Structures are given as C-alpha cells and as structure tokens.
Amino acid sequence: MTSTTLTNIDLESRVHAAHPDQLRLWLRLLTCTQLIEKRVRLGLRLEFDTTLPRFDLMAQLEKSPSGLKMVDLSKRLMVSGGNITAITDQLVSEGWVQRVDVEGDRRSWKIQLTKAGKTYFNQMAKAHEIWILESFEGLSKKEIQTLHKLLAQVKHTALQQLIGPDTSTLTEAL
Amino acid sequence: MTSTTLTNIDLESRVHAAHPDQLRLWLRLLTCTQLIEKRVRLGLRLEFDTTLPRFDLMAQLEKSPSGLKMVDLSKRLMVSGGNITAITDQLVSEGWVQRVDVEGDRRSWKIQLTKAGKTYFNQMAKAHEIWILESFEGLSKKEIQTLHKLLAQVKHTALQQLIGPDTSTLTEAL
C-alpha cells in the first residue's frame, strides 16, 4: 500500500486543530467504516472473485427464500434499477440465482437463490462474519457493548436530524 | 419519507438473532455513517445546490492555497480521474475554481479556488460543521471522548487487518 493510499484512507488527516471534537469524531467514524468496508470488498474479491453489490443482492435473496420481485429487491437495495438488473442477469447466467413464476400471476416472476447459490452465499456470509469479527478484535466484550450503546444514541439523533421535524420537505428530497 | 426508505437506512434490520455482537456493531456503525452522510448530501443539495464530490474537491483546494496539479488532486480524492476532470470543468465554468500557471514549467498548470470560490466554500464548510454538530448532539462531551477513543482502537485494528501482516498481496489488490 502506498503512502498516498494510506492518506486517502485516513480521513482524519483532513482535520484542522481548530475543528470541534464532533468533526474529528465524524471523520474517525467515516474512516472506520471505510476501512472495514474496504476489508470486506477486498475479501470478496480475493476469496470469492465477487463484489459487494453482488453479495448484498444475494443477502437479500437469502432472507426471502420464496423469492423477491425485482421491484421489491430494488427497494431493499441501495443501488439503481439498471445495476440490479445487470447484476441479476450475471448471477442467473452463473447459476447462483433463478427466475421463478409467481403463483396466480402469469405475467410476473420472482428471483430467488438456486441451491448452489445458497451454498455459495453461506460460504461468503461465513467469511464476511470472520472479517467483521477480526475488524473488532481490538475491543473487549464490554467495549463492544459501550460502543454499540453510544452509536445507538448517534443513530437516534442522526435519524431525527434527517427525518424531522418537517418531514415533508425531506421526504421529497430523499 | 416512506417506510421503505427507512428500512434501507436502518441496516440493522438485516441482522438475525444468531449473529454475533460484532456484526450488529458493524451494521450500526454503517447505519450511523450512512445517516450522517445522507444528512450532509441533503444539506449540500438543498442549501447549496451542490454535491458531496464537489464539496470534497473544493475542500482539498482550500487546504492548498497555492493550488494543486490535477494528478495531486486526484491522489487526495477517492473518485476516478474522469470524474475529477468533469467536476473541475464545472467548477471553473461556474467561477469557483481557476487554472493557474506553474512557475518554471510552461507546460503545466494547477487549479485553485477563486476568491469567490473561497467565500462559497467557507459558507459550505460552516454549514457542514453545523450538520455534524447536530448529528452528535445526543452525546455528552464525555461520551464523545469515549466514542472517539473506542473508534481509535477499531481504526487501528481495521487498518492492521487491511495492510498486514502480508502487505505485498494487499498492496496490489487495493
């Protein structure tokens, strides 16, 4: 890894001395998230020759064994419709995902994991879990609980900031 | 905001009961980061009619008053070269950024903020700081310190996971 890459990763290098603690905290939070996500992307690529959007799509299908319509899948993922169609086509051609008829609706279909897809996804999910465990192995059980609790407060406040008090404007903008 | 959007934002809804605490913690960390980033993107759009990549690019220029060569700017940002060129062209045509000659090198130029660009960026930076302060206003001063300290440990471990012990393979892959 070059020093340039490390500079990019460590966003805290952007903070000035005069900045408030909250800004430092935000950049540290962002750095942690990006480091772990990078670890996950790297693992998916090196160990499974796959990408995070493909993993996320399969994770959604794994949670819905009876299958999902494309429109519902699209709602559960945060990528655009075009990408989802392209990724689904890829996964179908590779045999991990299949299209199935929707009972009582001849014009509609769902997609679901194939048996091979389930096995493949379970392997990835296990590896993913290990990468995450490793990322937090510097923390004690108690520290994990404290961090979880403090982030609950951040999540609560950040959600309030995002959706309230005047939700009508934000709803349109989101 | 529709319930669908809220489901997307709250990634913790993806966690099964059997998952380890670290996985819950990871999804909470990811949720917090995405909520705050969404708040920032929304503010930039509604209040300044701009985007996060444009803000990030101007933030880099603000840190280098004498200007940056495109290659150096590119290294400091995490978007691809093509995007940086397109964004720079936009900002130049809007008068926020200008191209300047590099002393002693007639074939080269740097880009830097214009006077108007500096003023404009400072306004955005102030608003950005307020959005971040608001996102963390649910935490006491002591809780902010604790969170900062715990995340330092996460950052340290996650960085180790990413770059070591065999950095050679990872360097190529990153």
Contacts between the chains, C-beta under 8 A, distances in Angstrom:
chain1	res1	chain2	res2	distance
A	1	B	162	7.9
A	1	B	163	5.2
A	1	B	167	6.2
A	1	B	170	6.6
A	1	B	171	4.7
A	1	B	174	5.7
A	2	B	171	7.4
A	4	B	75	4.8
A	5	B	174	6.0
A	6	B	163	7.8
A	7	B	75	7.7
A	7	B	76	7.1
A	8	B	75	7.4
A	8	B	76	7.1
A	8	B	77	7.8
A	8	B	78	5.6
A	9	B	159	7.5
A	9	B	162	7.9
A	14	B	59	7.1
A	14	B	63	7.3
A	19	B	129	7.5
A	20	B	129	6.9
A	20	B	133	6.5
A	21	B	141	7.6
A	21	B	144	5.3
A	21	B	145	7.4
A	21	B	148	7.0
A	22	B	132	5.3
A	22	B	133	5.1
A	22	B	135	7.6
A	22	B	136	4.5
A	22	B	144	6.6
A	23	B	129	6.1
A	23	B	132	5.4
A	23	B	133	8.0
A	24	B	148	6.7
A	25	B	136	6.2
A	25	B	144	5.7
A	25	B	147	6.2
A	25	B	148	5.2
A	25	B	151	7.5
A	26	B	36	6.4
A	26	B	132	4.8
A	26	B	135	7.2
A	26	B	136	7.3
A	28	B	148	6.1
A	28	B	151	4.8
A	28	B	152	7.0
A	28	B	155	6.4
A	29	B	29	7.2
A	29	B	32	6.4
A	29	B	33	5.7
A	29	B	36	7.5
A	29	B	151	6.2
A	30	B	33	5.9
A	30	B	37	7.6
A	31	B	155	5.8
A	32	B	29	6.4
A	32	B	151	5.4
A	32	B	154	4.8
A	32	B	155	5.2
A	32	B	158	6.2
A	33	B	29	5.7
A	33	B	30	5.9
A	33	B	33	4.2
A	35	B	155	6.5
A	35	B	158	3.9
A	35	B	159	5.9
A	35	B	162	5.9
A	36	B	26	6.4
A	36	B	29	7.5
A	36	B	154	7.9
A	36	B	158	5.2
A	37	B	30	7.6
A	38	B	162	6.1
A	38	B	174	7.4
A	39	B	158	6.5
A	39	B	161	5.5
A	39	B	162	5.3
A	42	B	162	7.2
A	42	B	170	6.9
A	42	B	173	5.7
A	42	B	174	6.9
A	45	B	173	6.8
A	46	B	169	7.7
A	46	B	173	6.0
A	59	B	14	7.1
A	63	B	14	7.3
A	75	B	4	4.8
A	75	B	7	7.7
A	75	B	8	7.4
A	76	B	7	7.0
A	76	B	8	6.9
A	77	B	8	7.8
A	78	B	8	5.6
A	129	B	19	7.6
A	129	B	20	6.9
A	129	B	23	6.1
A	131	B	161	7.4
A	132	B	22	5.3
A	132	B	23	5.4
A	132	B	26	4.8
A	133	B	20	6.5
A	133	B	22	5.0
A	133	B	23	7.9
A	134	B	157	7.6
A	134	B	161	5.2
A	135	B	22	7.6
A	135	B	26	7.2
A	135	B	154	7.1
A	135	B	157	6.2
A	135	B	158	4.7
A	135	B	161	5.7
A	136	B	22	4.4
A	136	B	25	6.2
A	136	B	26	7.3
A	136	B	154	6.4
A	136	B	157	6.9
A	137	B	157	5.9
A	138	B	153	4.5
A	138	B	154	6.7
A	138	B	156	6.1
A	138	B	157	3.5
A	139	B	150	6.8
A	139	B	153	5.8
A	139	B	154	6.8
A	139	B	157	7.7
A	141	B	21	7.5
A	143	B	150	5.7
A	143	B	153	7.3
A	144	B	21	5.3
A	144	B	22	6.6
A	144	B	25	5.8
A	145	B	21	7.4
A	146	B	146	6.8
A	146	B	150	6.5
A	147	B	25	6.2
A	147	B	147	7.2
A	147	B	150	4.7
A	147	B	151	7.6
A	147	B	154	7.6
A	148	B	21	7.0
A	148	B	24	6.6
A	148	B	25	5.2
A	148	B	28	6.2
A	150	B	139	6.8
A	150	B	143	5.7
A	150	B	146	6.5
A	150	B	147	4.8
A	150	B	150	7.5
A	151	B	25	7.5
A	151	B	28	4.8
A	151	B	29	6.2
A	151	B	32	5.3
A	151	B	147	7.6
A	152	B	28	7.0
A	153	B	138	4.5
A	153	B	139	5.8
A	153	B	143	7.2
A	154	B	32	4.8
A	154	B	36	7.9
A	154	B	135	7.0
A	154	B	136	6.3
A	154	B	138	6.7
A	154	B	139	6.8
A	154	B	147	7.6
A	155	B	28	6.4
A	155	B	31	5.7
A	155	B	32	5.2
A	155	B	35	6.6
A	156	B	138	6.0
A	157	B	134	7.6
A	157	B	135	6.2
A	157	B	136	6.8
A	157	B	137	5.9
A	157	B	138	3.5
A	157	B	139	7.7
A	158	B	32	6.1
A	158	B	35	3.9
A	158	B	36	5.2
A	158	B	39	6.5
A	158	B	135	4.7
A	159	B	9	7.5
A	159	B	35	6.0
A	161	B	35	8.0
A	161	B	39	5.5
A	161	B	131	7.4
A	161	B	134	5.2
A	161	B	135	5.7
A	162	B	1	8.0
A	162	B	9	7.8
A	162	B	35	5.9
A	162	B	38	6.1
A	162	B	39	5.3
A	162	B	42	7.2
A	163	B	1	5.3
A	163	B	6	7.8
A	167	B	1	6.1
A	169	B	46	7.7
A	170	B	1	6.5
A	170	B	42	6.9
A	171	B	1	4.7
A	171	B	2	7.5
A	173	B	42	5.7
A	173	B	45	6.8
A	173	B	46	6.0
A	174	B	1	5.8
A	174	B	5	5.9
A	174	B	38	7.4
A	174	B	42	7.0
